[in-house]
Amino acid sequence: MWLMARVLLGVTGGIAAYKAAELARLLVKAGHEVTPILTPEAESFVTAKTFEALARRAAPRELYPHLVDADLLVIEATFLERDAATARDYGHLTAAEAAALAATSNVRELMLTHISGRYADAEILTEATKVFPNSRVASDFDRIVI
């Protein structure tokens, strides 16, 4: 018996917000339950109403109750911890912060997206897996089995 997955889709500011909208559409089309969580910076690119329409559910304003025990957390990890101040300045997360969020919320798997071109994917993954071992970096055209 195939079970629908609960996916929390974290969306932050930047051009990747548009890609996140397409990801939400595809996950819902595949039968998954998607809960979009948008930062205020994300809404300067794509509104919460867009994600609510695509996910067919309201985008909650409170993050943590919806995150607990999710099967998959898809969220950006634009910077490494050594550049945390820059991450703050631009409204982004570090790989370590994304991993800590996954760990404290007991999610099953963490998928990292929107990696800055200044880092190799392996650097981001190394930082994340130190905090949350079941992490991976998304690549274009990935197929995700939940």
N, C-alpha and C positions, 0 to 999 in steps of 0.2 A: 504494500500500500504506500503510495507516494504522499508525503505530507507537505503542505505549503509551508514555506519558511517565513519567519518574521524578520524583516530587514529594516534596520534603522539607517536611513540615508542622511548623513551629516553634510550640510552644504554651507560653505563659507564664501567669502567675497572673492571675486576674480572670475575670469572667463570660464573657468571650469564649472561654474554654476549652470551654464547652458548645457554642458555635457551631462551634468547630474540630472537635469530634467529629462533628457533622453533615456538615461539609465532607469529612472523611476518609471517611465512609460513602458520600457521593455520588461522590467521585473513584474509589473502589474499584469501585463499581457501574458506573461508566463504563469500567472496564477499566484504570485507571492503577495504577502501582505507588506506593504511599504509604508513606513512612517517617516515622512520628511521632517528634518529638524534644520531650520535655517538660522544663521547668525544675522544680526542686523546688517552686516556688510554684504551678505549674500542677497538680501532684498534690494540692494541698489542695482543688482543685475537682473534677477528674476524674482518676481513676487511670490509670497507664500500662497496666494490664490492659484498661481500656475501649478505649483506642486500639489496643492489640495485637489485640483481638478485631475491631474495625472494619476495621483495615488488613490483618488476616490475616498479621501478621508481628510479630516482637518489636520493641519500642521500644528502640533502642540507647542506651546510656549515654554513648558517645563520639560527639560531634557531627560533627567535621570529616571523617572518612573517608566518611561518608554524604552529606555536603553537596557534595563536590567534583563538578563537572560536572553537577549536577542541572539538569533542564530548567526547573523552577520552584521558587522558594523563597517560600512563603507564611509571613509572620511579622509579628508586631505591631511597630508603631513608634508607641508611645503619646505620646512626647514629642519636642520639638526639643532640639537639643544645648545650647541655652542653659539648659535645665532638666534637665540630666544628673543633677544631685544628687538631684532629686526622683525621677527614673526609677530610680536606684539604690535609694532608700528603699523603693520599692514593687515592685521586681523587674521593671521594664520596660526596654525599649530605646528609644534615640532613633532617629530616621530615619537619621541619619548612621551610627550603629552597625550598623543593619540593612543599610544599603547597603554598608558596608565588609565585612561578613560575606559578602555576595553577591559583591562584587568579588574578595576574596581567595580565594574558593572556586570562581571561574569558573562560576557559575550562569548560565543563559541569560537568565532573567527574574526580577524581584523584584516580588512582590505584597505591598503593605503593608496591614495591617489594624489594628483596635482603636486608632483615632486618638482622642486626647483631644478632647473638645468645645471645649477652649480654643483650638484651632488650626483654621484653614481647611485643607482637604485640599491646597490649592495650596501652603501653607507647608511642609507635610510633604514633598510631592513635590519642591519646589524644593531642599530640603536633601538629599534622597536622590539626586536626579539629578546633583547636583554630584559625588557619589562614584561612583554607578552609574547611568549614563544609561538603561538599560533597566528603569526602575522605574515602577510605577504604584500608585495607591491603589485598593483594592477598594471597591465600593459594593454595597449590598444588591441582590440578584437579578442580579449580574453573571454573565455566561456567559463562561467562559474557554476559549479554544482553545489547546491545548498542542501 
